[in-house]
Amino acid sequence: MTSVTSPQETPRQDPRRRVRAIGDLLIATSIVQTALGVALLVAPSWTAQLLAGVDAVNPETAAVLRVAGGFSLLIGAWCLLGRLSETGIPRSRPLDLVPGLVVYNGCAVAVIASALLRGVEAPLLWPAWTLHSVLLVWSVACLALEQDARQ
């Protein structure tokens, strides 16, 4: 019988598993976001056609898509730098990126689902929704691992 004041014995999680899961998530996100950013910067019309089914992009829309490409590259760079800082001493990370990735991927899943429900037809819309859904679930799983490690 255990006392109310005694700590309950729970098995501790291997911290290397948590670090590897978060590190892999950051690398995968970095690759995806960098590829999207480069595509938006180099060929915004072609990328818009594949991702949103847009036939023609005017110069103003192309400029906005290039700015979005810059932000996508920024997310990729942050994830890569976050991955590099994962190898330091525990809790030395300058910024925990996983909660931000949960918000970002959750918003991406919602926006893409809205487009799909409205009948937007584009070759890469379903794959984009699937990719962001997987990244969202992965991000939430990493947060759960982090929570378990803190208890």
C-alpha positions as CSV (number, residue, x, y, z in Angstrom):
1,M,0.0,0.0,0.0
2,T,1.4,3.4,-0.9
3,S,1.1,6.5,1.1
4,V,-0.6,9.6,-0.4
5,T,2.6,11.6,0.1
6,S,4.9,9.0,-1.5
7,P,5.9,9.5,-5.1
8,Q,4.5,7.0,-7.5
9,E,7.0,5.0,-9.3
10,T,6.8,5.5,-13.0
11,P,9.2,4.2,-15.6
12,R,11.4,7.0,-16.9
13,Q,11.6,7.5,-20.6
14,D,15.0,7.4,-22.4
15,P,15.8,11.0,-23.2
16,R,17.6,10.0,-26.3
17,R,14.3,8.8,-27.8
18,R,12.7,12.2,-27.2
19,V,15.6,14.1,-28.6
20,R,15.8,11.8,-31.7
21,A,12.0,12.1,-32.3
22,I,12.2,15.9,-32.1
23,G,15.4,16.1,-34.1
24,D,13.8,13.9,-36.9
25,L,10.7,16.1,-36.9
26,L,12.8,19.3,-37.3
27,I,14.9,17.8,-40.1
28,A,11.7,16.6,-42.0
29,T,10.1,20.0,-41.5
30,S,13.2,21.8,-42.6
31,I,13.4,19.7,-45.8
32,V,9.7,20.2,-46.7
33,Q,9.7,24.0,-45.9
34,T,13.0,24.6,-47.7
35,A,11.7,22.8,-50.8
36,L,8.4,24.7,-50.8
37,G,10.3,28.0,-50.2
38,V,12.6,27.5,-53.1
39,A,9.7,26.4,-55.4
40,L,7.7,29.6,-54.5
41,L,10.7,31.8,-55.0
42,V,11.9,30.3,-58.3
43,A,8.5,29.4,-59.9
44,P,5.6,30.9,-58.1
45,S,3.1,30.4,-61.0
46,W,4.0,26.7,-61.5
47,T,3.9,26.1,-57.7
48,A,0.5,27.8,-57.4
49,Q,-0.9,25.7,-60.2
50,L,0.3,22.5,-58.5
51,L,-0.8,23.4,-55.0
52,A,-3.9,25.5,-55.6
53,G,-5.1,24.8,-59.1
54,V,-4.5,28.4,-60.2
55,D,-4.3,28.7,-64.0
56,A,-2.6,32.1,-64.3
57,V,-0.8,34.2,-61.7
58,N,-0.6,37.9,-62.1
59,P,2.6,39.8,-61.1
60,E,1.1,40.9,-57.8
61,T,0.1,37.4,-56.7
62,A,3.6,36.2,-57.8
63,A,5.2,38.8,-55.5
64,V,3.0,37.6,-52.6
65,L,3.9,34.0,-53.3
66,R,7.6,34.9,-53.4
67,V,7.2,36.5,-50.0
68,A,5.5,33.4,-48.7
69,G,8.4,31.4,-50.2
70,G,10.8,33.6,-48.1
71,F,8.8,32.8,-44.9
72,S,8.8,29.1,-45.8
73,L,12.6,29.2,-46.1
74,L,12.7,31.0,-42.7
75,I,10.7,28.1,-41.1
76,G,13.1,25.7,-42.8
77,A,16.1,27.5,-41.4
78,W,14.7,27.8,-37.9
79,C,14.0,24.0,-37.9
80,L,17.5,23.2,-39.1
81,L,19.1,25.5,-36.5
82,G,16.8,24.0,-33.9
83,R,17.9,20.5,-34.9
84,L,21.5,21.6,-34.6
85,S,20.9,22.9,-31.1
86,E,19.2,19.6,-30.1
87,T,22.6,18.0,-29.6
88,G,23.6,20.4,-26.9
89,I,23.1,20.0,-23.2
90,P,19.5,19.4,-22.1
91,R,17.4,22.5,-22.0
92,S,20.0,24.5,-23.8
93,R,17.8,25.0,-26.9
94,P,17.3,28.7,-27.6
95,L,13.7,28.2,-28.7
96,D,11.5,25.2,-28.5
97,L,10.0,25.0,-32.0
98,V,7.6,22.1,-31.6
99,P,4.6,24.1,-30.2
100,G,5.0,26.5,-33.1
101,L,5.0,23.6,-35.5
102,V,1.8,22.3,-34.0
103,V,0.1,25.6,-34.6
104,Y,1.5,26.0,-38.1
105,N,0.6,22.5,-39.2
106,G,-2.8,22.7,-37.6
107,C,-3.5,25.9,-39.5
108,A,-2.2,24.3,-42.7
109,V,-4.4,21.3,-42.3
110,A,-7.5,23.4,-41.6
111,V,-6.9,25.8,-44.6
112,I,-6.2,22.9,-47.0
113,A,-9.2,21.0,-45.7
114,S,-11.3,24.1,-46.3
115,A,-10.1,24.3,-49.9
116,L,-10.8,20.6,-50.4
117,L,-14.3,20.9,-49.0
118,R,-14.9,23.9,-51.4
119,G,-14.1,21.7,-54.3
120,V,-10.7,23.2,-55.2
121,E,-8.9,20.8,-57.6
122,A,-5.2,20.8,-57.7
123,P,-2.7,17.9,-58.3
124,L,-0.8,18.3,-55.0
125,L,-3.6,19.5,-52.7
126,W,-4.4,16.0,-51.2
127,P,-0.7,15.2,-50.8
128,A,-0.1,18.6,-49.1
129,W,-3.0,17.9,-46.7
130,T,-1.7,14.4,-45.9
131,L,1.9,15.7,-45.4
132,H,0.8,18.5,-43.0
133,S,-1.5,16.0,-41.2
134,V,1.4,13.6,-40.6
135,L,3.6,16.5,-39.5
136,L,0.8,17.7,-37.1
137,V,0.4,14.3,-35.5
138,W,4.2,13.9,-35.3
139,S,4.5,17.3,-33.6
140,V,1.8,16.5,-31.1
141,A,3.5,13.2,-30.4
142,C,6.8,15.0,-29.7
143,L,5.0,17.4,-27.3
144,A,3.6,14.3,-25.5
145,L,7.1,12.9,-25.3
146,E,8.3,16.2,-23.9
147,Q,5.5,16.2,-21.3
148,D,6.3,12.6,-20.2
149,A,10.0,13.6,-19.8
150,R,9.1,16.5,-17.5
151,Q,7.1,14.3,-15.1
